């Protein structure tokens, strides 16, 4: 059987809290899986005085 080949190119905007050094890509059975782990998000707590 004949196989066809093509190329694909795209760009994604990633959030600041993703762990860039832990991004993984795996090509298996013709399927590309990309894993982008999210880092911890620090919640900002603010005290508000009620008068």
N, C-alpha and C positions, 0 to 999 in steps of 0.2 A: 504494500500500500504506500502511496505517496504522502509525504508530509509537507505541509506548508509552514513557512516561518515568517514571522513579522516582528516588528519592533513596536514598543509602546513606551511613551514618555509622559510623565505627569509630575506636577509639583503640588505639595500639600503644605499648608500653613499649620505648624505645630504649636500647641500652647506652650507657654513658658514653663509650666510645671512638669513637662515630660522629661524623662531621664534619657538624654541624647546618647550617652555612652552605653546604654543597655538596649538600644533598638536592634531588633533581629529580623532578618528576612530569610525565608526558606521556600525553595521551589521544589514541589513534590507532585508528581503525576500531572504536570502541566499547570498546577495551581500555585500562585505566588501568595504566601502568607506573610504579612508584615506585622510584627508585634511591637507596639510602642507603649512601654510602661509609663504610668503616671506617677509622679513623685507626690510627696505629702504636700498638701495645701495647708498653709498656716491660716487659721481663722483669726480675723482681727476682731477683738472684743473691745467694746467701748462702753464705759460707764457714763450714764446720763443722769444728772441730778434732776429730780422732780421737785418743783417748788409748790 
